Every structure is written in structure tokens, then in C-alpha cells.
Amino acid sequence: MVIAADTSGGTHHRRPTFAAFLNTDEEEQSHDVADVINNAPTTSSDSSPNQVPSPWNQTYSPYYTDTTTTPTMSPSPWNQTYSPYYKSPWIYQTPRNIDDDSDNGLIGTIMRQEGHVYSLAASGDLLFTGSDSKNIRVWKDLKDFAGFKSTSGSVKAIVITGNNRIFTGHQDGKIRVWRGSKRRTGVYSRIGSLPSTKQSLTKSVNPKNYVEVRRHKNVLKIRHYDAVSCLSLNEELGLLYSGSWDKTLKVWRLSDSKCLESIQAHDDAVNTVADGFDDLLFTGSADGTLKAWKRELQGRGTKHFLANVLMKQESAVTALAVNLTACVVYCGTSDGSVNFWEGKKYLSHGGILRGHRMAVLCLAAAGSLVLSGGADKNICVWRRNGDGTHSCLSVLTDHAGPVKCLTAVEEAEEKGDGRWVVYSGSLDKSVKVWRVTETAPQVIG
């Protein structure tokens, strides 16, 4: 479930090096993936076409641009004299309380003075945000709560387990593991990385465990040697999936951080991965393909086989989301469309949702809803109806830049009506918070 600050066409990213166990430290240029996520064009707000008015009032929270004052943040649990978060670059704004259920719509905005928001993850009342500053910020009730920082690599993906472990995928090809302290609230520390040091040492001895990535350059198969673009969890089986611009899919066992499989999954960068239903796993790539993989358990290990190529086209696959209840997989592409497939035993193409003028950059499933964020700065809210058709409930238009990431958390059951809090991160350097309802009336299409 993941755009460089410089959107010029000639931008190149420097590929990080892996010096451990190798006698080289030279750098090389990253392949310029057709990952439109990282080169998404932007347009001025004046060029946006007229949108059908949203049924949710958005006028009470205009886009805030005054950064001359910073409201008081909750104190850092660390010694603030030396804390990198002594002066937080974030500014919190909200037009009303998050618990106010009088209306659907925009709840609040968290603005950042510099950098872009690449990734989001929510767990309970905590929101985790990743950016190109290498920081992971933690928010509680939409207030600055805590933070931790990696030594290198912008944060492109975040997933959280039920036992309070946080996995972050980075531009430098590393997957870092963090845990919140049980004794000190708001304190997070790094507890490891994937692959583990033990497995790396064991595998590094045998030359057969290396793969050539270019002439005279070999790396361990169990390591990603380019940006980790996406992560997906299957907590029931204790598995973590990672996709990378190095074109591989890797399968990790959570219990011991061991790499179980390294699969050459695509012919170009893997942009998105999503654990699915019926032992299926889905991957999408800049090569324009959407693939379904069948999972088989073999003892404590796994084996994944290519089950089907659901789509092959010119436009890059940029985002995936899965409705586990209805057995539907949604696929966003760089041409602005969202295709979907349905069926538990046999997947069949269900149709296309067209709501964006530019590339779809992220998707999120929330009950019967699916939300799509695009390079056109908009978020489309779709509802799957009982007969399998989809209705567009609204287009949320408050972002001033491409919408890079989405996540949703269901509100307490006593509030009813399938109400969800949705977080959206954008290249306008902000995170916006919305409330959406599954029972909202259809107003578009």
C-alpha cells in the first residue's frame, strides 16, 4: 500500500549501496522506472475542471498557508535539547474536533513546512507518517505525539503489526523494524532490519546466494538492492511481503525476520503489493502487468506460484487495494483508471472506474467503499453496491498537490452507518483527515 520532490522529466535517483559482505562501495544510478508515482505531473488549481459539489461540506476548512506561527506541540518524550524533533516541522490545523459527528467531510489538516508525505499507516488512535526527510512521525488524536528517524532513505512504505512492531520500507533498499516502548509512552526504538544480521552472515558465505545486478556487481538474493516501494502484511500466517524497484518480490517470516523467498516477479519496478483472499497475493508493476500469485505453505516456509496475469498493458500499475469480504481486487494505473476483478475461485474482470484525469497513485478499501487518490490532486470515493456495480459518492478536492497515499480506520460501532476516518498524504506537504460514510447518497454518475 507509496514521488520525488523534483518532478522534472530528467530526474534520476542515486541507487544506495550495500557494502556489507561485499568489497565495493561504489554507487550507481537507479533505473529511471516508469513509476509515475515518482514523476507525477502536477497542475495548478486554476486548471482543475469543475467538480460536482461534494455532499460533504468542505468550505469551513480552506487550504491553510500561514506558517508564520506554530501552535504548541505536545512535548517530546526525549530530551528536547538533543531531540531532532525539538522544533517539529509540522503544523496542526483543524476546523473542528475529530469526535464531532455532525457532518461528513474534512476533519483537519496536518501541514509540513518542507518535504513530501510518501506513506501512511494507522493503528488504533495512532497515525504514522513517512516522508522524504527519513522521519517517521507519530500522531495521536491528530496531535504531535512522537517520532523516530532512520539514518538514510526516505520512507516509502509503512505497515504495523498487532504486537506494536512497525516495518518501514526505504529508498535505500532497506526494511527497518521498530517497536514502541511498553514502559515509556511515545518512545520508539529500532530493533532490527530485514534480512536479519544472522541470516545475512549465513548466506554471505555461499557464492550461490548472490545475484548479479550489473557487471562486476553482486548482491545477496535476500536483500533488496533498490528502493523498497511497497509492503503488505498477512498477520494470520506471520508473513510480510515487500516489493522493490529491483523488480523482485520477497517473502519474510515475522517470527525470526527470515527471508523465505525472493521472486523475480516483474520485468520492471514493483510498485505495489497486496495480500488477498483465497491464498492469493497480488503485485503490480511499472511493466504494466497485474499478477496473481498462489501461496502454498510448506512446513514453516512458503512457496508462491504465478497463478494468473490479470492485466498487461502500456500504462504502469501504480496501486492495489483488496476488499476481503467481497473478494474484489482493485488496480489503479497511470492512465487514471481503476480496474477491478471479483470472484473467490475464479477471478473475472468486473469493470473500470473512471474518475481521474491523471495517474491513480493510491487506493484504499474501507468496508463497501474504495477510495482512489490521483496525481490530479483529487480523491474519489466509490461504493460497491449489492449488485456488484459501483457508485461515485463524492470527489474530495482540498489537496493542492498529487495524493500519494491513503489509509482508513473504521469508527466505533456505536456510531454506526459504516463511518470511516480517512487519512490522505500528498505532495502538497500535508496530511488531510476526512470522515466518510458508506450510506452517503450517490451524487455522481
C-alpha positions as a Markdown table, in Angstrom:
| # | Residue | x | y | z |
|---|---|---|---|---|
| 1 | Met | 0.0 | 0.0 | 0.0 |
| 2 | Val | 3.5 | 4.6 | -1.9 |
| 3 | Ile | 7.0 | 10.9 | -5.9 |
| 4 | Ala | 10.2 | 12.7 | -5.7 |
| 5 | Ala | 10.3 | 16.4 | -4.8 |
| 6 | Asp | 11.8 | 17.2 | -8.2 |
| 7 | Thr | 9.2 | 16.3 | -10.9 |
| 8 | Ser | 11.3 | 17.3 | -13.9 |
| 9 | Gly | 11.4 | 14.7 | -16.6 |
| 10 | Gly | 15.2 | 14.2 | -16.4 |
| 11 | Thr | 15.4 | 13.4 | -12.7 |
| 12 | His | 17.5 | 10.4 | -11.7 |
| 13 | His | 17.7 | 8.8 | -8.3 |
| 14 | Arg | 21.0 | 7.6 | -6.8 |
| 15 | Arg | 20.9 | 3.9 | -6.0 |
| 16 | Pro | 22.1 | 3.2 | -2.5 |
| 17 | Thr | 25.0 | 0.8 | -2.0 |
| 18 | Phe | 25.2 | -2.4 | 0.1 |
| 19 | Ala | 28.8 | -2.6 | 1.3 |
| 20 | Ala | 28.2 | -5.3 | 3.9 |
| 21 | Phe | 29.8 | -8.6 | 2.9 |
| 22 | Leu | 30.9 | -7.0 | -0.4 |
| 23 | Asn | 34.2 | -5.5 | -1.3 |
| 24 | Thr | 32.8 | -2.5 | -3.0 |
| 25 | Asp | 31.2 | 0.8 | -2.1 |
| 26 | Glu | 30.6 | 2.4 | -5.5 |
| 27 | Glu | 27.3 | 3.9 | -6.3 |
| 28 | Glu | 25.2 | 3.6 | -9.4 |
| 29 | Gln | 22.3 | 5.3 | -10.9 |
| 30 | Ser | 18.9 | 3.8 | -10.2 |
| 31 | His | 16.9 | 2.8 | -13.2 |
| 32 | Asp | 14.5 | 5.5 | -14.1 |
| 33 | Val | 11.4 | 3.5 | -13.5 |
| 34 | Ala | 8.2 | 4.2 | -15.3 |
| 35 | Asp | 6.9 | 4.6 | -11.8 |
| 36 | Val | 4.7 | 7.6 | -12.4 |
| 37 | Ile | 4.4 | 7.9 | -8.7 |
| 38 | Asn | 7.8 | 9.4 | -8.6 |
| 39 | Asn | 7.4 | 11.7 | -11.6 |
| 40 | Ala | 3.7 | 12.5 | -11.3 |
| 41 | Pro | 2.9 | 15.8 | -13.1 |
| 42 | Thr | 1.1 | 18.5 | -11.2 |
| 43 | Thr | -1.3 | 21.1 | -12.4 |
| 44 | Ser | -2.3 | 24.4 | -10.9 |
| 45 | Ser | -5.6 | 24.6 | -9.1 |
| 46 | Asp | -6.8 | 27.0 | -11.7 |
| 47 | Ser | -6.7 | 24.3 | -14.4 |
| 48 | Ser | -8.9 | 21.8 | -12.5 |
| 49 | Pro | -12.2 | 21.2 | -14.2 |
| 50 | Asn | -15.4 | 22.0 | -12.4 |
| 51 | Gln | -16.2 | 19.2 | -10.0 |
| 52 | Val | -19.7 | 18.1 | -9.0 |
| 53 | Pro | -20.2 | 19.6 | -5.5 |
| 54 | Ser | -19.5 | 17.2 | -2.7 |
| 55 | Pro | -22.3 | 16.3 | -0.3 |
| 56 | Trp | -19.8 | 16.9 | 2.4 |
| 57 | Asn | -19.2 | 20.5 | 3.4 |
| 58 | Gln | -15.6 | 21.4 | 2.7 |
| 59 | Thr | -15.9 | 25.2 | 2.8 |
| 60 | Tyr | -15.2 | 25.5 | 6.5 |
| 61 | Ser | -11.6 | 24.3 | 6.1 |
| 62 | Pro | -9.8 | 26.3 | 3.4 |
| 63 | Tyr | -6.3 | 25.4 | 2.5 |
| 64 | Tyr | -4.1 | 27.0 | 5.1 |
| 65 | Thr | -0.9 | 28.8 | 4.0 |
| 66 | Asp | 0.1 | 30.9 | 7.0 |
| 67 | Thr | 3.2 | 29.3 | 8.5 |
| 68 | Thr | 4.3 | 32.3 | 10.5 |
| 69 | Thr | 3.2 | 30.8 | 13.7 |
| 70 | Thr | 3.4 | 27.3 | 15.1 |
| 71 | Pro | 0.9 | 26.1 | 17.7 |
| 72 | Thr | 2.3 | 24.4 | 20.8 |
| 73 | Met | 3.0 | 20.7 | 20.3 |
| 74 | Ser | 2.9 | 18.0 | 22.9 |
| 75 | Pro | 6.4 | 17.7 | 24.4 |
| 76 | Ser | 8.8 | 15.1 | 23.0 |
| 77 | Pro | 9.4 | 12.2 | 25.4 |
| 78 | Trp | 13.1 | 12.6 | 24.6 |
| 79 | Asn | 15.5 | 15.3 | 26.0 |
| 80 | Gln | 14.4 | 18.1 | 23.7 |
| 81 | Thr | 17.8 | 19.8 | 23.8 |
| 82 | Tyr | 19.1 | 17.0 | 21.6 |
| 83 | Ser | 15.9 | 15.7 | 20.0 |
| 84 | Pro | 15.7 | 16.1 | 16.2 |
| 85 | Tyr | 12.0 | 16.9 | 16.9 |
| 86 | Tyr | 12.7 | 19.8 | 19.3 |
| 87 | Lys | 11.4 | 22.1 | 16.6 |
| 88 | Ser | 8.8 | 20.0 | 14.8 |
| 89 | Pro | 8.4 | 20.8 | 11.1 |
| 90 | Trp | 4.7 | 20.0 | 11.3 |
| 91 | Ile | 1.8 | 22.4 | 12.0 |
| 92 | Tyr | -1.5 | 21.0 | 13.0 |
| 93 | Gln | -4.7 | 22.7 | 11.9 |
| 94 | Thr | -8.3 | 21.6 | 12.4 |
| 95 | Pro | -11.6 | 23.3 | 11.9 |
| 96 | Arg | -13.4 | 21.2 | 14.5 |
| 97 | Asn | -13.0 | 18.3 | 16.9 |
| 98 | Ile | -12.4 | 14.8 | 15.4 |
| 99 | Asp | -15.2 | 13.4 | 17.6 |
| 100 | Asp | -17.7 | 15.9 | 16.2 |
| 101 | Asp | -20.1 | 13.7 | 14.1 |
| 102 | Ser | -22.4 | 16.4 | 12.9 |
| 103 | Asp | -21.3 | 16.2 | 9.3 |
| 104 | Asn | -19.2 | 14.1 | 6.9 |
| 105 | Gly | -16.2 | 15.8 | 5.3 |
| 106 | Leu | -12.9 | 17.3 | 6.1 |
| 107 | Ile | -11.9 | 17.0 | 9.8 |
| 108 | Gly | -8.5 | 18.6 | 9.8 |
| 109 | Thr | -5.1 | 19.2 | 8.2 |
| 110 | Ile | -1.6 | 18.5 | 9.3 |
| 111 | Met | 0.8 | 20.7 | 7.3 |
| 112 | Arg | 4.5 | 20.2 | 6.9 |
| 113 | Gln | 6.8 | 23.1 | 6.2 |
| 114 | Glu | 9.1 | 21.1 | 4.0 |
| 115 | Gly | 9.2 | 17.8 | 2.2 |
| 116 | His | 6.6 | 15.4 | 0.9 |
| 117 | Val | 4.4 | 12.7 | 2.6 |
| 118 | Tyr | 5.2 | 9.4 | 1.0 |
| 119 | Ser | 3.5 | 6.9 | 3.3 |
| 120 | Leu | 0.8 | 6.5 | 5.9 |
| 121 | Ala | -0.3 | 3.8 | 8.4 |
| 122 | Ala | -2.9 | 3.9 | 11.2 |
| 123 | Ser | -3.2 | 1.7 | 14.3 |
| 124 | Gly | -5.9 | 2.4 | 16.8 |
| 125 | Asp | -5.7 | 6.0 | 17.7 |
| 126 | Leu | -2.2 | 6.4 | 16.3 |
| 127 | Leu | -1.3 | 7.7 | 12.8 |
| 128 | Phe | 2.2 | 7.1 | 11.4 |
| 129 | Thr | 3.5 | 9.2 | 8.6 |
| 130 | Gly | 6.6 | 8.8 | 6.5 |
| 131 | Ser | 8.4 | 11.4 | 4.4 |
| 132 | Asp | 11.4 | 12.2 | 2.3 |
| 133 | Ser | 13.1 | 13.6 | 5.4 |
| 134 | Lys | 13.7 | 10.0 | 6.6 |
| 135 | Asn | 11.4 | 10.8 | 9.6 |
| 136 | Ile | 8.5 | 8.7 | 10.8 |
| 137 | Arg | 6.1 | 10.9 | 12.8 |
| 138 | Val | 3.5 | 9.5 | 15.2 |
| 139 | Trp | 0.2 | 11.4 | 15.8 |
| 140 | Lys | -2.3 | 10.7 | 18.5 |
| 141 | Asp | -5.7 | 12.4 | 18.2 |
| 142 | Leu | -4.1 | 14.3 | 15.4 |
| 143 | Lys | -1.6 | 15.9 | 17.7 |
| 144 | Asp | 2.2 | 15.5 | 17.5 |
| 145 | Phe | 2.9 | 12.5 | 19.8 |
| 146 | Ala | 6.3 | 11.1 | 19.0 |
| 147 | Gly | 8.8 | 10.4 | 16.2 |
| 148 | Phe | 11.8 | 8.4 | 15.2 |
| 149 | Lys | 14.3 | 8.7 | 12.3 |
| 150 | Ser | 16.3 | 6.4 | 10.1 |
| 151 | Thr | 19.9 | 7.2 | 9.1 |
| 152 | Ser | 19.2 | 7.1 | 5.4 |
| 153 | Gly | 16.5 | 6.5 | 2.8 |
| 154 | Ser | 13.1 | 8.3 | 2.5 |
| 155 | Val | 10.2 | 6.4 | 3.9 |
| 156 | Lys | 8.2 | 4.9 | 1.1 |
| 157 | Ala | 6.0 | 2.3 | 2.9 |
| 158 | Ile | 4.8 | 1.7 | 6.5 |
| 159 | Val | 2.9 | -1.3 | 8.0 |
| 160 | Ile | 2.1 | -2.1 | 11.6 |
| 161 | Thr | 1.6 | -5.4 | 13.3 |
| 162 | Gly | -0.8 | -6.1 | 16.2 |
| 163 | Asn | 2.1 | -6.5 | 18.7 |
| 164 | Asn | 3.3 | -2.9 | 18.1 |
| 165 | Arg | 6.0 | -3.6 | 15.6 |
| 166 | Ile | 6.5 | -1.1 | 12.8 |
| 167 | Phe | 8.1 | -2.1 | 9.5 |
| 168 | Thr | 9.3 | 0.7 | 7.2 |
| 169 | Gly | 10.4 | 0.4 | 3.6 |
| 170 | His | 13.1 | 2.9 | 2.4 |
| 171 | Gln | 14.5 | 4.4 | -0.7 |
| 172 | Asp | 17.9 | 3.0 | 0.2 |
| 173 | Gly | 16.6 | -0.6 | -0.3 |
| 174 | Lys | 16.3 | -1.4 | 3.5 |
| 175 | Ile | 13.4 | -2.6 | 5.6 |
| 176 | Arg | 13.8 | -1.3 | 9.1 |
| 177 | Val | 11.9 | -2.7 | 12.2 |
| 178 | Trp | 10.8 | -0.6 | 15.1 |
| 179 | Arg | 8.9 | -1.1 | 18.4 |
| 180 | Gly | 7.2 | 1.1 | 20.8 |
| 181 | Ser | 8.3 | 1.0 | 24.4 |
| 182 | Lys | 5.9 | -0.6 | 26.9 |
| 183 | Arg | 7.3 | 1.4 | 29.8 |
| 184 | Arg | 7.9 | 4.8 | 28.2 |
| 185 | Thr | 4.9 | 6.1 | 26.2 |
| 186 | Gly | 5.8 | 7.6 | 22.9 |
| 187 | Val | 9.3 | 6.2 | 22.8 |
| 188 | Tyr | 10.2 | 4.1 | 19.7 |
| 189 | Ser | 13.4 | 2.3 | 19.0 |
| 190 | Arg | 14.9 | 0.4 | 16.1 |
| 191 | Ile | 15.0 | -3.3 | 16.9 |
| 192 | Gly | 16.4 | -4.7 | 13.6 |
| 193 | Ser | 16.2 | -4.8 | 9.9 |
| 194 | Leu | 15.3 | -7.3 | 7.1 |
| 195 | Pro | 17.1 | -9.5 | 6.4 |
| 196 | Ser | 18.5 | -10.2 | 9.9 |
| 197 | Thr | 22.2 | -9.9 | 10.5 |
| 198 | Lys | 22.3 | -13.6 | 11.4 |
| 199 | Gln | 20.7 | -14.7 | 8.1 |
| 200 | Ser | 22.9 | -12.3 | 6.1 |
| 201 | Leu | 26.1 | -13.7 | 7.6 |
| 202 | Thr | 24.9 | -17.2 | 7.0 |
| 203 | Lys | 24.0 | -16.6 | 3.4 |
| 204 | Ser | 27.0 | -14.5 | 2.5 |
| 205 | Val | 29.4 | -17.4 | 2.8 |
| 206 | Asn | 28.0 | -19.3 | -0.2 |
| 207 | Pro | 28.5 | -17.7 | -3.7 |
| 208 | Lys | 25.3 | -19.3 | -4.9 |
| 209 | Asn | 23.3 | -16.9 | -2.7 |
| 210 | Tyr | 24.4 | -13.9 | -4.7 |
| 211 | Val | 22.8 | -12.4 | -7.8 |
| 212 | Glu | 24.5 | -10.2 | -10.4 |
| 213 | Val | 22.7 | -6.8 | -10.6 |
| 214 | Arg | 25.2 | -5.4 | -13.1 |
| 215 | Arg | 28.7 | -6.1 | -14.5 |
| 216 | His | 31.0 | -6.9 | -11.6 |
| 217 | Lys | 28.3 | -6.1 | -9.0 |
| 218 | Asn | 26.8 | -8.9 | -7.0 |
| 219 | Val | 24.4 | -8.7 | -4.0 |
| 220 | Leu | 22.7 | -11.2 | -1.8 |
| 221 | Lys | 19.5 | -12.6 | -3.1 |
| 222 | Ile | 17.8 | -12.0 | 0.2 |
| 223 | Arg | 18.5 | -8.2 | 0.0 |
| 224 | His | 16.7 | -5.5 | -1.9 |
| 225 | Tyr | 19.3 | -3.5 | -3.9 |
| 226 | Asp | 16.9 | -0.7 | -4.9 |
| 227 | Ala | 14.1 | 1.2 | -3.3 |
| 228 | Val | 11.5 | -0.8 | -1.3 |
| 229 | Ser | 8.3 | 0.7 | -2.8 |
| 230 | Cys | 5.6 | -1.3 | -1.0 |
| 231 | Leu | 4.9 | -3.6 | 1.9 |
| 232 | Ser | 1.9 | -5.9 | 2.8 |
| 233 | Leu | 1.2 | -8.0 | 5.9 |
| 234 | Asn | -0.5 | -11.3 | 6.5 |
| 235 | Glu | -0.5 | -11.4 | 10.3 |
| 236 | Glu | -2.5 | -14.6 | 10.4 |
| 237 | Leu | 0.3 | -16.5 | 8.7 |
| 238 | Gly | 3.0 | -14.3 | 10.1 |
| 239 | Leu | 4.2 | -13.1 | 6.7 |
| 240 | Leu | 5.5 | -9.8 | 5.4 |
| 241 | Tyr | 5.7 | -9.1 | 1.6 |
| 242 | Ser | 8.0 | -6.5 | 0.1 |
| 243 | Gly | 8.2 | -5.2 | -3.4 |
| 244 | Ser | 11.0 | -3.2 | -4.9 |
| 245 | Trp | 12.3 | -1.2 | -7.8 |
| 246 | Asp | 14.8 | -4.1 | -8.2 |
| 247 | Lys | 11.8 | -6.0 | -9.8 |
| 248 | Thr | 11.7 | -8.6 | -7.0 |
| 249 | Leu | 9.1 | -9.7 | -4.5 |
| 250 | Lys | 10.4 | -11.0 | -1.2 |
| 251 | Val | 8.5 | -13.0 | 1.4 |
| 252 | Trp | 9.6 | -12.6 | 5.1 |
| 253 | Arg | 8.7 | -14.6 | 8.2 |
| 254 | Leu | 7.8 | -12.2 | 11.0 |
| 255 | Ser | 8.8 | -14.6 | 13.9 |
| 256 | Asp | 12.5 | -14.6 | 13.0 |
| 257 | Ser | 12.9 | -12.0 | 10.2 |
| 258 | Lys | 13.9 | -14.6 | 7.8 |
| 259 | Cys | 13.6 | -14.2 | 4.0 |
| 260 | Leu | 11.7 | -17.3 | 2.8 |
| 261 | Glu | 11.5 | -16.4 | -0.9 |
| 262 | Ser | 13.0 | -14.0 | -3.4 |
| 263 | Ile | 11.0 | -13.9 | -6.6 |
| 264 | Gln | 11.9 | -12.2 | -9.8 |
| 265 | Ala | 8.3 | -11.0 | -10.1 |
| 266 | His | 8.3 | -8.5 | -13.0 |
| 267 | Asp | 10.2 | -7.0 | -15.9 |
| 268 | Asp | 10.3 | -3.6 | -14.3 |
| 269 | Ala | 9.9 | -2.0 | -10.9 |
| 270 | Val | 7.3 | -3.5 | -8.5 |
| 271 | Asn | 5.1 | -0.6 | -7.5 |
| 272 | Thr | 2.5 | -2.2 | -5.3 |
| 273 | Val | 1.8 | -5.5 | -3.5 |
| 274 | Ala | -1.4 | -6.6 | -1.6 |
| 275 | Asp | -2.2 | -9.7 | 0.3 |
| 276 | Gly | -5.5 | -11.1 | -0.9 |
| 277 | Phe | -8.2 | -13.7 | -0.4 |
| 278 | Asp | -8.1 | -17.5 | -1.2 |
| 279 | Asp | -4.4 | -17.7 | -0.6 |
| 280 | Leu | -3.7 | -15.2 | -3.4 |
| 281 | Leu | -1.2 | -12.4 | -3.5 |
| 282 | Phe | -1.3 | -9.5 | -6.0 |
| 283 | Thr | 1.6 | -7.5 | -7.4 |
| 284 | Gly | 1.6 | -4.6 | -9.8 |
| 285 | Ser | 4.5 | -3.2 | -11.8 |
| 286 | Ala | 5.8 | -0.4 | -14.0 |
| 287 | Asp | 5.9 | -3.0 | -16.7 |
| 288 | Gly | 2.1 | -2.7 | -17.0 |
| 289 | Thr | 1.2 | -6.1 | -15.5 |
| 290 | Leu | -1.0 | -7.1 | -12.6 |
| 291 | Lys | -0.1 | -10.6 | -11.4 |
| 292 | Ala | -1.9 | -13.0 | -9.0 |
| 293 | Trp | 0.3 | -15.4 | -7.1 |
| 294 | Lys | -0.9 | -18.6 | -5.3 |
| 295 | Arg | 0.5 | -19.3 | -1.9 |
| 296 | Glu | 1.3 | -22.8 | -0.6 |
| 297 | Leu | 2.6 | -23.5 | 2.9 |
| 298 | Gln | 5.4 | -25.9 | 3.1 |
| 299 | Gly | 6.3 | -26.6 | 6.7 |
| 300 | Arg | 7.5 | -23.4 | 8.3 |
| 301 | Gly | 8.1 | -22.0 | 4.8 |
| 302 | Thr | 6.1 | -20.9 | 1.8 |
| 303 | Lys | 6.1 | -21.3 | -2.0 |
| 304 | His | 4.4 | -18.8 | -4.3 |
| 305 | Phe | 3.5 | -19.8 | -7.8 |
| 306 | Leu | 2.3 | -17.4 | -10.6 |
| 307 | Ala | -1.4 | -18.2 | -10.9 |
| 308 | Asn | -2.6 | -15.6 | -13.5 |
| 309 | Val | -1.6 | -12.4 | -15.3 |
| 310 | Leu | -4.8 | -10.4 | -14.8 |
| 311 | Met | -3.7 | -7.4 | -16.9 |
| 312 | Lys | -0.9 | -6.5 | -19.3 |
| 313 | Gln | -0.9 | -3.0 | -20.8 |
| 314 | Glu | 1.2 | 0.0 | -21.7 |
| 315 | Ser | 0.2 | 2.0 | -18.6 |
| 316 | Ala | 2.0 | 1.3 | -15.3 |
| 317 | Val | 0.2 | -0.4 | -12.5 |
| 318 | Thr | 0.6 | 2.0 | -9.6 |
| 319 | Ala | -1.8 | 0.9 | -6.7 |
| 320 | Leu | -3.7 | -2.0 | -5.4 |
| 321 | Ala | -6.5 | -2.5 | -2.8 |
| 322 | Val | -8.4 | -5.6 | -1.8 |
| 323 | Asn | -11.9 | -5.9 | -0.4 |
| 324 | Leu | -11.5 | -9.2 | 1.5 |
| 325 | Thr | -15.2 | -9.6 | 2.3 |
| 326 | Ala | -16.5 | -9.2 | -1.2 |
| 327 | Cys | -13.4 | -10.9 | -2.8 |
| 328 | Val | -12.6 | -7.9 | -5.1 |
| 329 | Val | -9.2 | -6.6 | -6.1 |
| 330 | Tyr | -8.8 | -3.0 | -7.3 |
| 331 | Cys | -6.0 | -1.9 | -9.5 |
| 332 | Gly | -5.0 | 1.7 | -10.2 |
| 333 | Thr | -3.0 | 2.6 | -13.3 |
| 334 | Ser | -1.1 | 5.6 | -14.7 |
| 335 | Asp | -3.8 | 6.3 | -17.2 |
| 336 | Gly | -6.2 | 7.4 | -14.4 |
| 337 | Ser | -8.4 | 4.3 | -14.4 |
| 338 | Val | -9.2 | 1.8 | -11.7 |
| 339 | Asn | -9.9 | -1.8 | -12.9 |
| 340 | Phe | -11.4 | -4.4 | -10.7 |
| 341 | Trp | -11.7 | -8.2 | -10.6 |
| 342 | Glu | -14.0 | -10.3 | -8.5 |
| 343 | Gly | -14.7 | -13.9 | -7.6 |
| 344 | Lys | -13.2 | -16.2 | -5.0 |
| 345 | Lys | -12.3 | -19.2 | -7.0 |
| 346 | Tyr | -12.1 | -17.7 | -10.5 |
| 347 | Leu | -11.3 | -14.0 | -10.9 |
| 348 | Ser | -13.2 | -12.2 | -13.6 |
| 349 | His | -12.9 | -8.6 | -14.8 |
| 350 | Gly | -15.7 | -6.7 | -13.2 |
| 351 | Gly | -15.3 | -3.3 | -14.9 |
| 352 | Ile | -13.5 | 0.1 | -14.8 |
| 353 | Leu | -13.9 | 3.1 | -12.6 |
| 354 | Arg | -13.1 | 6.3 | -14.3 |
| 355 | Gly | -12.8 | 9.3 | -12.0 |
| 356 | His | -9.3 | 10.8 | -12.5 |
| 357 | Arg | -7.8 | 12.9 | -15.3 |
| 358 | Met | -4.3 | 11.8 | -14.4 |
| 359 | Ala | -2.5 | 8.8 | -12.8 |
| 360 | Val | -4.0 | 7.0 | -9.9 |
| 361 | Leu | -1.3 | 6.9 | -7.2 |
| 362 | Cys | -3.0 | 5.2 | -4.3 |
| 363 | Leu | -6.0 | 3.1 | -3.3 |
| 364 | Ala | -7.7 | 2.1 | 0.0 |
| 365 | Ala | -10.5 | -0.2 | 0.7 |
| 366 | Ala | -12.9 | 0.6 | 3.6 |
| 367 | Gly | -15.9 | -1.7 | 4.0 |
| 368 | Ser | -18.0 | -1.3 | 0.9 |
| 369 | Leu | -16.0 | 1.8 | -0.1 |
| 370 | Val | -12.9 | 2.1 | -2.2 |
| 371 | Leu | -11.0 | 5.4 | -2.3 |
| 372 | Ser | -8.7 | 6.4 | -5.1 |
| 373 | Gly | -6.1 | 9.2 | -4.9 |
| 374 | Gly | -4.6 | 10.7 | -8.0 |
| 375 | Ala | -2.0 | 13.0 | -9.5 |
| 376 | Asp | -4.9 | 15.3 | -10.3 |
| 377 | Lys | -5.0 | 16.2 | -6.6 |
| 378 | Asn | -8.4 | 14.6 | -6.1 |
| 379 | Ile | -9.7 | 11.7 | -4.0 |
| 380 | Cys | -12.7 | 9.7 | -5.5 |
| 381 | Val | -15.0 | 7.9 | -3.1 |
| 382 | Trp | -16.6 | 4.9 | -4.6 |
| 383 | Arg | -19.2 | 2.5 | -3.1 |
| 384 | Arg | -19.7 | -1.1 | -4.2 |
| 385 | Asn | -23.4 | -1.8 | -4.4 |
| 386 | Gly | -25.1 | -5.1 | -3.6 |
| 387 | Asp | -25.4 | -6.0 | -7.3 |
| 388 | Gly | -21.7 | -5.5 | -7.9 |
| 389 | Thr | -21.9 | -2.1 | -9.5 |
| 390 | His | -20.1 | 1.0 | -8.2 |
| 391 | Ser | -21.3 | 4.4 | -7.5 |
| 392 | Cys | -19.2 | 7.5 | -7.1 |
| 393 | Leu | -20.3 | 9.2 | -3.9 |
| 394 | Ser | -18.0 | 12.2 | -3.9 |
| 395 | Val | -14.8 | 13.8 | -5.2 |
| 396 | Leu | -12.7 | 15.3 | -2.4 |
| 397 | Thr | -10.8 | 18.2 | -3.8 |
| 398 | Asp | -9.0 | 20.0 | -0.9 |
| 399 | His | -5.4 | 18.9 | -1.7 |
| 400 | Ala | -3.1 | 21.3 | -3.6 |
| 401 | Gly | -0.8 | 18.5 | -4.9 |
| 402 | Pro | -0.9 | 14.9 | -6.0 |
| 403 | Val | -2.4 | 12.5 | -3.5 |
| 404 | Lys | 0.3 | 10.0 | -2.7 |
| 405 | Cys | -1.1 | 7.7 | 0.0 |
| 406 | Leu | -4.4 | 6.7 | 1.7 |
| 407 | Thr | -5.4 | 4.7 | 4.7 |
| 408 | Ala | -8.8 | 4.3 | 6.5 |
| 409 | Val | -9.8 | 3.4 | 10.0 |
| 410 | Glu | -13.4 | 2.4 | 11.0 |
| 411 | Glu | -15.0 | 4.4 | 13.7 |
| 412 | Ala | -16.6 | 2.9 | 16.8 |
| 413 | Glu | -19.5 | 0.6 | 16.1 |
| 414 | Glu | -21.9 | 2.6 | 18.3 |
| 415 | Lys | -21.7 | 5.5 | 15.8 |
| 416 | Gly | -23.0 | 3.1 | 13.1 |
| 417 | Asp | -23.6 | 3.8 | 9.5 |
| 418 | Gly | -20.3 | 2.4 | 8.3 |
| 419 | Arg | -18.4 | 5.5 | 9.2 |
| 420 | Trp | -14.6 | 5.8 | 8.4 |
| 421 | Val | -11.9 | 8.2 | 9.2 |
| 422 | Val | -9.7 | 8.5 | 6.1 |
| 423 | Tyr | -6.1 | 9.9 | 6.1 |
| 424 | Ser | -4.6 | 11.2 | 2.8 |
| 425 | Gly | -0.9 | 12.2 | 2.3 |
| 426 | Ser | 0.0 | 14.5 | -0.5 |
| 427 | Leu | 2.9 | 16.2 | -2.4 |
| 428 | Asp | 1.4 | 19.5 | -1.1 |
| 429 | Lys | 3.3 | 18.6 | 2.1 |
| 430 | Ser | 0.2 | 17.9 | 4.1 |
| 431 | Val | -1.9 | 15.1 | 5.6 |
| 432 | Lys | -5.7 | 15.7 | 5.5 |
| 433 | Val | -8.2 | 13.8 | 7.6 |
| 434 | Trp | -11.7 | 13.1 | 6.4 |
| 435 | Arg | -14.8 | 11.4 | 7.6 |
| 436 | Val | -16.8 | 9.3 | 5.0 |
| 437 | Thr | -19.9 | 7.2 | 5.4 |
| 438 | Glu | -20.9 | 4.1 | 3.4 |
| 439 | Thr | -24.6 | 5.2 | 3.4 |
| 440 | Ala | -24.0 | 8.6 | 1.8 |
| 441 | Pro | -26.2 | 9.3 | -1.2 |
| 442 | Gln | -24.9 | 9.0 | -4.7 |
| 443 | Val | -24.4 | 12.3 | -6.3 |
| 444 | Ile | -22.2 | 11.5 | -9.3 |
| 445 | Gly | -22.8 | 9.2 | -12.2 |
